[in-house]
Amino acid sequence: MVHDLRFSSDGCFLIMTSETGTGHVFKLDLGGKKSGFFSRIGEIVSTVYEYERSFASFNLKYEGAHACCALSEDNSRIFVASALGYMHTFVLEPEGGECRMESEVVLLQEDIDPQ
């Protein structure tokens, strides 16, 4: 099950987190078309589904916990905040592939049930 979907601020990437503790980054190439978001959403979703694999991926240390994600303004970092109280930062390399965890910060000091 998908927990979170986010577009990059420039519309070039779609990032997602799932209940399996994995995240994926899809590179969106709409042939240089620049129009409003709602007129492009059908093309964006179709483009993502055409990919057999994601452009990049990252792994969290847990499964099942809800996690929200975002990309930095320059698309070089992925930020993931989880319901377990962690904030992770991953490096998104220009060539894609497996993202390296750059940092992990504990936001909450008590155990929280991921359900």
Secondary structure, DSSP 8 states (H G I E B T S, - for coil): -EEEEEE-TTSSEEEEEETTSEEEEEE---TT----HHHHHHHHHHHHHH-SS-SEEEE-S-SSS-EEEEE-TTS-EEEEEETTSEEEEEE--TT-EE-EEEEEEE--SS-----
